[in-house]
Every structure is written in structure tokens, then in C-alpha cells.
């Protein structure tokens, strides 16, 4: 049986008229933080759910999740598929 590390997606929600712009800007800071802290990044991105709701996310290997979680305090997280 293969021992595979799970990837975790950490998510920051933004609401309101500026949600999309704020999420896009937040993704820039997620990338900067990951580079500064030497975090392995699987993926970053922004998703726009409605005109008033967008979110930014970063997906990292589970062993590095706590570093990002504790420093940047995401609103939620999930196991990335």
C-alpha cells in the first residue's frame, strides 16, 4: 500500500462589491507568503461564485498546512482531490 500525502486547500472568502478584486489581490499575497516561507504550492487560485462572493485559495501538502493555517488564518479548508 502506497503512503501518499494528502493535499489541503485553504480558503479565504470575500463578500461584497469588491469581492472579486479582493480575492485576486489576496492570491498575490498567498504566493508571496509561500515563496518567503519556502512552502511547496500545489495550486493557488480565485473562484468567483456570484457578483458578491469570491474566494482565494492555496493548496499545499498536508505537512505544510499548519504553517499556512497558523500564519494566515483561512476561513475554511478541505482535502483537495
PDB file of N, CA, C and O in Angstrom, chain B, residues numbered from 101:
ATOM      1  N   UNK B 101       0.830  -1.182   0.000  1.00  0.00           N
ATOM      2  CA  UNK B 101       0.000   0.000   0.000  1.00  0.00           C
ATOM      3  C   UNK B 101       0.877   1.249   0.000  1.00  0.00           C
ATOM      4  O   UNK B 101       1.824   1.358   0.779  1.00  0.00           O
ATOM      5  N   UNK B 102       0.550   2.181  -0.878  1.00  0.00           N
ATOM      6  CA  UNK B 102       1.326   3.401  -1.021  1.00  0.00           C
ATOM      7  C   UNK B 102       0.922   4.418   0.038  1.00  0.00           C
ATOM      8  O   UNK B 102      -0.265   4.632   0.282  1.00  0.00           O
ATOM      9  N   UNK B 103       1.919   5.045   0.669  1.00  0.00           N
ATOM     10  CA  UNK B 103       1.655   6.065   1.677  1.00  0.00           C
ATOM     11  C   UNK B 103       1.731   7.431   0.997  1.00  0.00           C
ATOM     12  O   UNK B 103       2.812   8.006   0.871  1.00  0.00           O
ATOM     13  N   UNK B 104       0.596   7.941   0.566  1.00  0.00           N
ATOM     14  CA  UNK B 104       0.538   9.191  -0.186  1.00  0.00           C
ATOM     15  C   UNK B 104       0.114  10.345   0.722  1.00  0.00           C
ATOM     16  O   UNK B 104      -0.847  10.229   1.483  1.00  0.00           O
ATOM     17  N   UNK B 105       0.837  11.453   0.633  1.00  0.00           N
ATOM     18  CA  UNK B 105       0.498  12.643   1.393  1.00  0.00           C
ATOM     19  C   UNK B 105      -0.714  13.327   0.763  1.00  0.00           C
ATOM     20  O   UNK B 105      -0.775  13.517  -0.452  1.00  0.00           O
ATOM     21  N   UNK B 106      -1.668  13.688   1.606  1.00  0.00           N
ATOM     22  CA  UNK B 106      -2.845  14.405   1.107  1.00  0.00           C
ATOM     23  C   UNK B 106      -2.502  15.871   0.880  1.00  0.00           C
ATOM     24  O   UNK B 106      -1.602  16.423   1.512  1.00  0.00           O
ATOM     25  N   UNK B 107      -3.231  16.478  -0.025  1.00  0.00           N
ATOM     26  CA  UNK B 107      -3.116  17.918  -0.256  1.00  0.00           C
ATOM     27  C   UNK B 107      -4.322  18.599   0.367  1.00  0.00           C
ATOM     28  O   UNK B 107      -5.443  18.094   0.302  1.00  0.00           O
ATOM     29  N   UNK B 108      -4.071  19.764   0.976  1.00  0.00           N
ATOM     30  CA  UNK B 108      -5.113  20.512   1.670  1.00  0.00           C
ATOM     31  C   UNK B 108      -5.292  21.864   0.981  1.00  0.00           C
ATOM     32  O   UNK B 108      -4.324  22.567   0.691  1.00  0.00           O
ATOM     33  N   UNK B 109      -6.545  22.203   0.730  1.00  0.00           N
ATOM     34  CA  UNK B 109      -6.885  23.503   0.155  1.00  0.00           C
ATOM     35  C   UNK B 109      -7.384  24.401   1.280  1.00  0.00           C
ATOM     36  O   UNK B 109      -8.369  24.092   1.951  1.00  0.00           O
ATOM     37  N   UNK B 110      -6.685  25.522   1.476  1.00  0.00           N
ATOM     38  CA  UNK B 110      -7.074  26.521   2.458  1.00  0.00           C
ATOM     39  C   UNK B 110      -7.743  27.672   1.710  1.00  0.00           C
ATOM     40  O   UNK B 110      -7.257  28.109   0.667  1.00  0.00           O
ATOM     41  N   UNK B 111      -8.873  28.165   2.255  1.00  0.00           N
ATOM     42  CA  UNK B 111      -9.739  29.064   1.509  1.00  0.00           C
ATOM     43  C   UNK B 111     -10.064  30.323   2.312  1.00  0.00           C
ATOM     44  O   UNK B 111     -10.340  30.257   3.510  1.00  0.00           O
ATOM     45  N   UNK B 112     -10.026  31.468   1.633  1.00  0.00           N
ATOM     46  CA  UNK B 112     -10.408  32.761   2.205  1.00  0.00           C
ATOM     47  C   UNK B 112     -11.580  33.299   1.407  1.00  0.00           C
ATOM     48  O   UNK B 112     -11.478  33.481   0.194  1.00  0.00           O
ATOM     49  N   UNK B 113     -12.696  33.555   2.083  1.00  0.00           N
ATOM     50  CA  UNK B 113     -13.917  34.038   1.447  1.00  0.00           C
ATOM     51  C   UNK B 113     -13.982  35.563   1.469  1.00  0.00           C
ATOM     52  O   UNK B 113     -13.581  36.203   2.440  1.00  0.00           O
ATOM     53  N   UNK B 114     -14.496  36.129   0.376  1.00  0.00           N
ATOM     54  CA  UNK B 114     -14.669  37.574   0.282  1.00  0.00           C
ATOM     55  C   UNK B 114     -16.069  37.857  -0.249  1.00  0.00           C
ATOM     56  O   UNK B 114     -16.523  37.247  -1.216  1.00  0.00           O
ATOM     57  N   UNK B 115     -16.737  38.793   0.406  1.00  0.00           N
ATOM     58  CA  UNK B 115     -18.110  39.146   0.035  1.00  0.00           C
ATOM     59  C   UNK B 115     -18.226  40.646  -0.190  1.00  0.00           C
ATOM     60  O   UNK B 115     -17.479  41.437   0.384  1.00  0.00           O
ATOM     61  N   UNK B 116     -19.167  41.016  -1.027  1.00  0.00           N
ATOM     62  CA  UNK B 116     -19.417  42.431  -1.288  1.00  0.00           C
ATOM     63  C   UNK B 116     -19.044  42.804  -2.706  1.00  0.00           C
ATOM     64  O   UNK B 116     -18.592  41.972  -3.492  1.00  0.00           O
ATOM     65  N   UNK B 117     -19.242  44.075  -3.016  1.00  0.00           N
ATOM     66  CA  UNK B 117     -18.999  44.566  -4.371  1.00  0.00           C
ATOM     67  C   UNK B 117     -17.552  44.405  -4.824  1.00  0.00           C
ATOM     68  O   UNK B 117     -17.294  44.254  -6.018  1.00  0.00           O
ATOM     69  N   UNK B 118     -16.612  44.434  -3.894  1.00  0.00           N
ATOM     70  CA  UNK B 118     -15.188  44.311  -4.230  1.00  0.00           C
ATOM     71  C   UNK B 118     -14.645  42.902  -4.015  1.00  0.00           C
ATOM     72  O   UNK B 118     -13.429  42.708  -4.007  1.00  0.00           O
ATOM     73  N   UNK B 119     -15.516  41.927  -3.843  1.00  0.00           N
ATOM     74  CA  UNK B 119     -15.073  40.564  -3.522  1.00  0.00           C
ATOM     75  C   UNK B 119     -14.097  40.010  -4.555  1.00  0.00           C
ATOM     76  O   UNK B 119     -13.071  39.435  -4.190  1.00  0.00           O
ATOM     77  N   UNK B 120     -14.404  40.177  -5.825  1.00  0.00           N
ATOM     78  CA  UNK B 120     -13.543  39.621  -6.876  1.00  0.00           C
ATOM     79  C   UNK B 120     -12.157  40.254  -6.852  1.00  0.00           C
ATOM     80  O   UNK B 120     -11.147  39.551  -6.892  1.00  0.00           O
ATOM     81  N   UNK B 121     -12.112  41.576  -6.787  1.00  0.00           N
ATOM     82  CA  UNK B 121     -10.824  42.288  -6.747  1.00  0.00           C
ATOM     83  C   UNK B 121     -10.026  41.916  -5.499  1.00  0.00           C
ATOM     84  O   UNK B 121      -8.810  41.729  -5.562  1.00  0.00           O
ATOM     85  N   UNK B 122     -10.708  41.812  -4.386  1.00  0.00           N
ATOM     86  CA  UNK B 122     -10.030  41.476  -3.133  1.00  0.00           C
ATOM     87  C   UNK B 122      -9.457  40.065  -3.186  1.00  0.00           C
ATOM     88  O   UNK B 122      -8.334  39.836  -2.736  1.00  0.00           O
ATOM     89  N   UNK B 123     -10.217  39.117  -3.730  1.00  0.00           N
ATOM     90  CA  UNK B 123      -9.734  37.736  -3.842  1.00  0.00           C
ATOM     91  C   UNK B 123      -8.510  37.660  -4.757  1.00  0.00           C
ATOM     92  O   UNK B 123      -7.543  36.964  -4.448  1.00  0.00           O
ATOM     93  N   UNK B 124      -8.555  38.367  -5.867  1.00  0.00           N
ATOM     94  CA  UNK B 124      -7.411  38.385  -6.789  1.00  0.00           C
ATOM     95  C   UNK B 124      -6.181  38.956  -6.093  1.00  0.00           C
ATOM     96  O   UNK B 124      -5.081  38.420  -6.228  1.00  0.00           O
ATOM     97  N   UNK B 125      -6.366  40.033  -5.355  1.00  0.00           N
ATOM     98  CA  UNK B 125      -5.254  40.635  -4.617  1.00  0.00           C
ATOM     99  C   UNK B 125      -4.737  39.690  -3.526  1.00  0.00           C
ATOM    100  O   UNK B 125      -3.529  39.588  -3.310  1.00  0.00           O
ATOM    101  N   UNK B 126      -5.642  39.014  -2.854  1.00  0.00           N
ATOM    102  CA  UNK B 126      -5.238  38.093  -1.789  1.00  0.00           C
ATOM    103  C   UNK B 126      -4.393  36.950  -2.346  1.00  0.00           C
ATOM    104  O   UNK B 126      -3.448  36.509  -1.692  1.00  0.00           O
ATOM    105  N   UNK B 127      -4.715  36.472  -3.528  1.00  0.00           N
ATOM    106  CA  UNK B 127      -3.919  35.399  -4.135  1.00  0.00           C
ATOM    107  C   UNK B 127      -2.466  35.827  -4.303  1.00  0.00           C
ATOM    108  O   UNK B 127      -1.559  35.015  -4.121  1.00  0.00           O
ATOM    109  N   UNK B 128      -2.237  37.081  -4.644  1.00  0.00           N
ATOM    110  CA  UNK B 128      -0.863  37.588  -4.770  1.00  0.00           C
ATOM    111  C   UNK B 128      -0.118  37.412  -3.447  1.00  0.00           C
ATOM    112  O   UNK B 128       1.031  36.972  -3.427  1.00  0.00           O
ATOM    113  N   UNK B 129      -0.779  37.759  -2.347  1.00  0.00           N
ATOM    114  CA  UNK B 129      -0.144  37.635  -1.030  1.00  0.00           C
ATOM    115  C   UNK B 129       0.072  36.172  -0.646  1.00  0.00           C
ATOM    116  O   UNK B 129       1.059  35.854   0.017  1.00  0.00           O
ATOM    117  N   UNK B 130      -0.822  35.286  -1.044  1.00  0.00           N
ATOM    118  CA  UNK B 130      -0.630  33.859  -0.773  1.00  0.00           C
ATOM    119  C   UNK B 130       0.638  33.357  -1.462  1.00  0.00           C
ATOM    120  O   UNK B 130       1.420  32.616  -0.865  1.00  0.00           O
ATOM    121  N   UNK B 131       0.838  33.752  -2.695  1.00  0.00           N
ATOM    122  CA  UNK B 131       2.036  33.345  -3.439  1.00  0.00           C
ATOM    123  C   UNK B 131       3.299  33.920  -2.799  1.00  0.00           C
ATOM    124  O   UNK B 131       4.314  33.233  -2.683  1.00  0.00           O
ATOM    125  N   UNK B 132       3.225  35.185  -2.384  1.00  0.00           N
ATOM    126  CA  UNK B 132       4.378  35.815  -1.741  1.00  0.00           C
ATOM    127  C   UNK B 132       4.732  35.120  -0.432  1.00  0.00           C
ATOM    128  O   UNK B 132       5.906  34.878  -0.151  1.00  0.00           O
ATOM    129  N   UNK B 133       3.719  34.800   0.365  1.00  0.00           N
ATOM    130  CA  UNK B 133       3.947  34.117   1.631  1.00  0.00           C
ATOM    131  C   UNK B 133       4.593  32.758   1.385  1.00  0.00           C
ATOM    132  O   UNK B 133       5.560  32.399   2.057  1.00  0.00           O
ATOM    133  N   UNK B 134       4.070  32.012   0.440  1.00  0.00           N
ATOM    134  CA  UNK B 134       4.598  30.681   0.150  1.00  0.00           C
ATOM    135  C   UNK B 134       6.059  30.760  -0.285  1.00  0.00           C
ATOM    136  O   UNK B 134       6.878  29.938   0.126  1.00  0.00           O
ATOM    137  N   UNK B 135       6.378  31.731  -1.100  1.00  0.00           N
ATOM    138  CA  UNK B 135       7.758  31.883  -1.545  1.00  0.00           C
ATOM    139  C   UNK B 135       8.671  32.251  -0.377  1.00  0.00           C
ATOM    140  O   UNK B 135       9.751  31.683  -0.216  1.00  0.00           O
ATOM    141  N   UNK B 136       8.226  33.201   0.429  1.00  0.00           N
ATOM    142  CA  UNK B 136       9.025  33.657   1.573  1.00  0.00           C
ATOM    143  C   UNK B 136       9.280  32.530   2.575  1.00  0.00           C
ATOM    144  O   UNK B 136      10.380  32.403   3.113  1.00  0.00           O
ATOM    145  N   UNK B 137       8.247  31.713   2.821  1.00  0.00           N
ATOM    146  CA  UNK B 137       8.344  30.643   3.810  1.00  0.00           C
ATOM    147  C   UNK B 137       8.794  29.307   3.213  1.00  0.00           C
ATOM    148  O   UNK B 137       8.862  28.298   3.914  1.00  0.00           O
ATOM    149  N   UNK B 138       9.099  29.312   1.922  1.00  0.00           N
ATOM    150  CA  UNK B 138       9.562  28.107   1.232  1.00  0.00           C
ATOM    151  C   UNK B 138       8.532  26.972   1.338  1.00  0.00           C
ATOM    152  O   UNK B 138       8.880  25.830   1.636  1.00  0.00           O
ATOM    153  N   UNK B 139       7.270  27.307   1.091  1.00  0.00           N
ATOM    154  CA  UNK B 139       6.170  26.352   1.141  1.00  0.00           C
ATOM    155  C   UNK B 139       5.964  25.762  -0.248  1.00  0.00           C
ATOM    156  O   UNK B 139       5.931  26.495  -1.236  1.00  0.00           O
ATOM    157  N   UNK B 140       5.827  24.464  -0.328  1.00  0.00           N
ATOM    158  CA  UNK B 140       5.507  23.820  -1.602  1.00  0.00           C
ATOM    159  C   UNK B 140       4.049  24.124  -1.948  1.00  0.00           C
ATOM    160  O   UNK B 140       3.140  23.806  -1.181  1.00  0.00           O
ATOM    161  N   UNK B 141       3.842  24.733  -3.090  1.00  0.00           N
ATOM    162  CA  UNK B 141       2.497  25.101  -3.523  1.00  0.00           C
ATOM    163  C   UNK B 141       2.054  24.143  -4.628  1.00  0.00           C
ATOM    164  O   UNK B 141       2.732  23.994  -5.644  1.00  0.00           O
ATOM    165  N   UNK B 142       0.923  23.507  -4.419  1.00  0.00           N
ATOM    166  CA  UNK B 142       0.338  22.661  -5.442  1.00  0.00           C
ATOM    167  C   UNK B 142      -0.440  23.531  -6.421  1.00  0.00           C
ATOM    168  O   UNK B 142      -0.370  23.345  -7.636  1.00  0.00           O
ATOM    169  N   UNK B 143      -1.190  24.496  -5.861  1.00  0.00           N
ATOM    170  CA  UNK B 143      -2.028  25.349  -6.698  1.00  0.00           C
ATOM    171  C   UNK B 143      -2.489  26.558  -5.886  1.00  0.00           C
ATOM    172  O   UNK B 143      -2.694  26.464  -4.676  1.00  0.00           O
ATOM    173  N   UNK B 144      -2.647  27.685  -6.560  1.00  0.00           N
ATOM    174  CA  UNK B 144      -3.357  28.831  -5.992  1.00  0.00           C
ATOM    175  C   UNK B 144      -4.407  29.231  -7.008  1.00  0.00           C
ATOM    176  O   UNK B 144      -4.334  28.861  -8.180  1.00  0.00           O
ATOM    177  N   UNK B 145      -5.378  29.990  -6.545  1.00  0.00           N
ATOM    178  CA  UNK B 145      -6.385  30.433  -7.490  1.00  0.00           C
ATOM    179  C   UNK B 145      -7.449  31.280  -6.848  1.00  0.00           C
ATOM    180  O   UNK B 145      -7.451  31.524  -5.642  1.00  0.00           O
ATOM    181  N   UNK B 146      -8.362  31.725  -7.704  1.00  0.00           N
ATOM    182  CA  UNK B 146      -9.503  32.524  -7.300  1.00  0.00           C
ATOM    183  C   UNK B 146     -10.717  31.958  -8.011  1.00  0.00           C
ATOM    184  O   UNK B 146     -10.656  31.628  -9.195  1.00  0.00           O
ATOM    185  N   UNK B 147     -11.815  31.848  -7.288  1.00  0.00           N
ATOM    186  CA  UNK B 147     -13.068  31.425  -7.904  1.00  0.00           C
ATOM    187  C   UNK B 147     -14.132  32.461  -7.591  1.00  0.00           C
ATOM    188  O   UNK B 147     -14.233  32.966  -6.472  1.00  0.00           O
ATOM    189  N   UNK B 148     -14.924  32.763  -8.617  1.00  0.00           N
ATOM    190  CA  UNK B 148     -15.984  33.760  -8.499  1.00  0.00           C
ATOM    191  C   UNK B 148     -17.318  33.019  -8.510  1.00  0.00           C
ATOM    192  O   UNK B 148     -17.722  32.465  -9.533  1.00  0.00           O
ATOM    193  N   UNK B 149     -17.988  33.014  -7.383  1.00  0.00           N
ATOM    194  CA  UNK B 149     -19.254  32.287  -7.259  1.00  0.00           C
ATOM    195  C   UNK B 149     -20.434  33.144  -7.724  1.00  0.00           C
ATOM    196  O   UNK B 149     -21.305  32.666  -8.450  1.00  0.00           O
ATOM    197  N   UNK B 150     -20.456  34.398  -7.305  1.00  0.00           N
ATOM    198  CA  UNK B 150     -21.504  35.339  -7.713  1.00  0.00           C
ATOM    199  C   UNK B 150     -20.856  36.721  -7.814  1.00  0.00           C
ATOM    200  O   UNK B 150     -19.659  36.876  -7.570  1.00  0.00           O
ATOM    201  N   UNK B 151     -21.657  37.712  -8.173  1.00  0.00           N
ATOM    202  CA  UNK B 151     -21.136  39.079  -8.234  1.00  0.00           C
ATOM    203  C   UNK B 151     -20.671  39.570  -6.871  1.00  0.00           C
ATOM    204  O   UNK B 151     -19.837  40.470  -6.778  1.00  0.00           O
ATOM    205  N   UNK B 152     -21.213  38.978  -5.819  1.00  0.00           N
ATOM    206  CA  UNK B 152     -20.910  39.445  -4.467  1.00  0.00           C
ATOM    207  C   UNK B 152     -20.135  38.435  -3.624  1.00  0.00           C
ATOM    208  O   UNK B 152     -19.970  38.636  -2.421  1.00  0.00           O
ATOM    209  N   UNK B 153     -19.659  37.356  -4.238  1.00  0.00           N
ATOM    210  CA  UNK B 153     -18.920  36.351  -3.468  1.00  0.00           C
ATOM    211  C   UNK B 153     -17.838  35.703  -4.318  1.00  0.00           C
ATOM    212  O   UNK B 153     -18.117  35.098  -5.353  1.00  0.00           O
ATOM    213  N   UNK B 154     -16.602  35.840  -3.863  1.00  0.00           N
ATOM    214  CA  UNK B 154     -15.443  35.203  -4.481  1.00  0.00           C
ATOM    215  C   UNK B 154     -14.562  34.652  -3.371  1.00  0.00           C
ATOM    216  O   UNK B 154     -14.678  35.054  -2.214  1.00  0.00           O
ATOM    217  N   UNK B 155     -13.680  33.725  -3.737  1.00  0.00           N
ATOM    218  CA  UNK B 155     -12.724  33.244  -2.752  1.00  0.00           C
ATOM    219  C   UNK B 155     -11.373  32.981  -3.389  1.00  0.00           C
ATOM    220  O   UNK B 155     -11.266  32.669  -4.575  1.00  0.00           O
ATOM    221  N   UNK B 156     -10.348  33.116  -2.566  1.00  0.00           N
ATOM    222  CA  UNK B 156      -8.976  32.804  -2.955  1.00  0.00           C
ATOM    223  C   UNK B 156      -8.568  31.548  -2.200  1.00  0.00           C
ATOM    224  O   UNK B 156      -9.036  31.293  -1.090  1.00  0.00           O
ATOM    225  N   UNK B 157      -7.681  30.763  -2.823  1.00  0.00           N
ATOM    226  CA  UNK B 157      -7.247  29.535  -2.160  1.00  0.00           C
ATOM    227  C   UNK B 157      -5.799  29.216  -2.478  1.00  0.00           C
ATOM    228  O   UNK B 157      -5.227  29.691  -3.459  1.00  0.00           O
ATOM    229  N   UNK B 158      -5.231  28.391  -1.610  1.00  0.00           N
ATOM    230  CA  UNK B 158      -3.908  27.815  -1.833  1.00  0.00           C
ATOM    231  C   UNK B 158      -3.998  26.349  -1.442  1.00  0.00           C
ATOM    232  O   UNK B 158      -4.592  26.003  -0.421  1.00  0.00           O
ATOM    233  N   UNK B 159      -3.415  25.509  -2.248  1.00  0.00           N
ATOM    234  CA  UNK B 159      -3.370  24.075  -1.970  1.00  0.00           C
ATOM    235  C   UNK B 159      -1.928  23.694  -1.689  1.00  0.00           C
ATOM    236  O   UNK B 159      -1.028  23.968  -2.483  1.00  0.00           O
ATOM    237  N   UNK B 160      -1.724  23.051  -0.535  1.00  0.00           N
ATOM    238  CA  UNK B 160      -0.387  22.677  -0.088  1.00  0.00           C
ATOM    239  C   UNK B 160      -0.407  21.240   0.428  1.00  0.00           C
ATOM    240  O   UNK B 160      -1.472  20.723   0.763  1.00  0.00           O
ATOM    241  N   UNK B 161       0.758  20.587   0.496  1.00  0.00           N
ATOM    242  CA  UNK B 161       0.811  19.261   1.111  1.00  0.00           C
ATOM    243  C   UNK B 161       0.419  19.346   2.590  1.00  0.00           C
ATOM    244  O   UNK B 161       0.735  20.327   3.263  1.00  0.00           O
ATOM    245  N   UNK B 162      -0.252  18.344   3.079  1.00  0.00           N
ATOM    246  CA  UNK B 162      -0.756  18.354   4.453  1.00  0.00           C
ATOM    247  C   UNK B 162       0.313  18.691   5.499  1.00  0.00           C
ATOM    248  O   UNK B 162       0.016  19.438   6.431  1.00  0.00           O
ATOM    249  N   UNK B 163       1.545  18.171   5.386  1.00  0.00           N
ATOM    250  CA  UNK B 163       2.541  18.507   6.419  1.00  0.00           C
ATOM    251  C   UNK B 163       2.858  20.011   6.508  1.00  0.00           C
ATOM    252  O   UNK B 163       3.313  20.479   7.552  1.00  0.00           O
ATOM    253  N   UNK B 164       2.627  20.762   5.442  1.00  0.00           N
ATOM    254  CA  UNK B 164       2.915  22.199   5.458  1.00  0.00           C
ATOM    255  C   UNK B 164       1.673  23.044   5.734  1.00  0.00           C
ATOM    256  O   UNK B 164       1.766  24.265   5.858  1.00  0.00           O
ATOM    257  N   UNK B 165       0.530  22.406   5.828  1.00  0.00           N
ATOM    258  CA  UNK B 165      -0.731  23.111   6.019  1.00  0.00           C
ATOM    259  C   UNK B 165      -0.731  23.959   7.286  1.00  0.00           C
ATOM    260  O   UNK B 165      -1.208  25.094   7.267  1.00  0.00           O
ATOM    261  N   UNK B 166      -0.205  23.428   8.382  1.00  0.00           N
ATOM    262  CA  UNK B 166      -0.252  24.150   9.656  1.00  0.00           C
ATOM    263  C   UNK B 166       0.512  25.462   9.605  1.00  0.00           C
ATOM    264  O   UNK B 166       0.110  26.429  10.252  1.00  0.00           O
ATOM    265  N   UNK B 167       1.595  25.520   8.859  1.00  0.00           N
ATOM    266  CA  UNK B 167       2.376  26.755   8.735  1.00  0.00           C
ATOM    267  C   UNK B 167       1.501  27.849   8.128  1.00  0.00           C
ATOM    268  O   UNK B 167       1.441  28.968   8.638  1.00  0.00           O
ATOM    269  N   UNK B 168       0.829  27.510   7.039  1.00  0.00           N
ATOM    270  CA  UNK B 168      -0.027  28.481   6.357  1.00  0.00           C
ATOM    271  C   UNK B 168      -1.246  28.805   7.217  1.00  0.00           C
ATOM    272  O   UNK B 168      -1.598  29.972   7.387  1.00  0.00           O
ATOM    273  N   UNK B 169      -1.880  27.782   7.753  1.00  0.00           N
ATOM    274  CA  UNK B 169      -3.088  27.973   8.569  1.00  0.00           C
ATOM    275  C   UNK B 169      -2.831  28.891   9.752  1.00  0.00           C
ATOM    276  O   UNK B 169      -3.591  29.830   9.990  1.00  0.00           O
ATOM    277  N   UNK B 170      -1.758  28.624  10.497  1.00  0.00           N
ATOM    278  CA  UNK B 170      -1.487  29.390  11.710  1.00  0.00           C
ATOM    279  C   UNK B 170      -1.084  30.837  11.415  1.00  0.00           C
ATOM    280  O   UNK B 170      -1.392  31.738  12.195  1.00  0.00           O
ATOM    281  N   UNK B 171      -0.404  31.059  10.304  1.00  0.00           N
ATOM    282  CA  UNK B 171       0.061  32.405   9.980  1.00  0.00           C
ATOM    283  C   UNK B 171      -1.012  33.250   9.298  1.00  0.00           C
ATOM    284  O   UNK B 171      -1.095  34.455   9.535  1.00  0.00           O
ATOM    285  N   UNK B 172      -1.835  32.625   8.449  1.00  0.00           N
ATOM    286  CA  UNK B 172      -2.748  33.396   7.606  1.00  0.00           C
ATOM    287  C   UNK B 172      -4.231  33.213   7.934  1.00  0.00           C
ATOM    288  O   UNK B 172      -5.074  33.906   7.365  1.00  0.00           O
ATOM    289  N   UNK B 173      -4.554  32.313   8.819  1.00  0.00           N
ATOM    290  CA  UNK B 173      -5.896  32.102   9.355  1.00  0.00           C
ATOM    291  C   UNK B 173      -6.981  32.078   8.257  1.00  0.00           C
ATOM    292  O   UNK B 173      -7.744  33.032   8.110  1.00  0.00           O
ATOM    293  N   UNK B 174      -7.034  30.984   7.498  1.00  0.00           N
ATOM    294  CA  UNK B 174      -8.075  30.873   6.477  1.00  0.00           C
ATOM    295  C   UNK B 174      -9.459  30.739   7.083  1.00  0.00           C
ATOM    296  O   UNK B 174      -9.602  30.401   8.258  1.00  0.00           O
ATOM    297  N   UNK B 175     -10.474  31.006   6.280  1.00  0.00           N
ATOM    298  CA  UNK B 175     -11.848  30.872   6.734  1.00  0.00           C
ATOM    299  C   UNK B 175     -12.298  29.412   6.770  1.00  0.00           C
ATOM    300  O   UNK B 175     -13.147  29.034   7.578  1.00  0.00           O
ATOM    301  N   UNK B 176     -11.726  28.602   5.892  1.00  0.00           N
ATOM    302  CA  UNK B 176     -12.096  27.193   5.849  1.00  0.00           C
ATOM    303  C   UNK B 176     -11.020  26.422   5.100  1.00  0.00           C
ATOM    304  O   UNK B 176     -10.114  26.999   4.499  1.00  0.00           O
ATOM    305  N   UNK B 177     -11.148  25.099   5.153  1.00  0.00           N
ATOM    306  CA  UNK B 177     -10.210  24.236   4.452  1.00  0.00           C
ATOM    307  C   UNK B 177     -10.884  22.952   4.057  1.00  0.00           C
ATOM    308  O   UNK B 177     -11.941  22.598   4.581  1.00  0.00           O
ATOM    309  N   UNK B 178     -10.256  22.244   3.114  1.00  0.00           N
ATOM    310  CA  UNK B 178     -10.804  20.972   2.663  1.00  0.00           C
ATOM    311  C   UNK B 178      -9.679  20.115   2.092  1.00  0.00           C
ATOM    312  O   UNK B 178      -8.617  20.618   1.728  1.00  0.00           O
ATOM    313  N   UNK B 179      -9.933  18.833   2.024  1.00  0.00           N
ATOM    314  CA  UNK B 179      -8.981  17.936   1.370  1.00  0.00           C
ATOM    315  C   UNK B 179      -9.133  18.146  -0.128  1.00  0.00           C
ATOM    316  O   UNK B 179     -10.239  18.065  -0.662  1.00  0.00           O
ATOM    317  N   UNK B 180      -8.030  18.414  -0.800  1.00  0.00           N
ATOM    318  CA  UNK B 180      -8.060  18.644  -2.242  1.00  0.00           C
ATOM    319  C   UNK B 180      -8.069  17.303  -2.965  1.00  0.00           C
ATOM    320  O   UNK B 180      -7.335  16.380  -2.612  1.00  0.00           O
ATOM    321  N   UNK B 181      -8.890  17.222  -3.952  1.00  0.00           N
ATOM    322  CA  UNK B 181      -8.980  15.989  -4.761  1.00  0.00           C
ATOM    323  C   UNK B 181      -8.005  16.043  -5.906  1.00  0.00           C
ATOM    324  O   UNK B 181      -7.929  15.104  -6.698  1.00  0.00           O
TER     325      UNK B 181
END
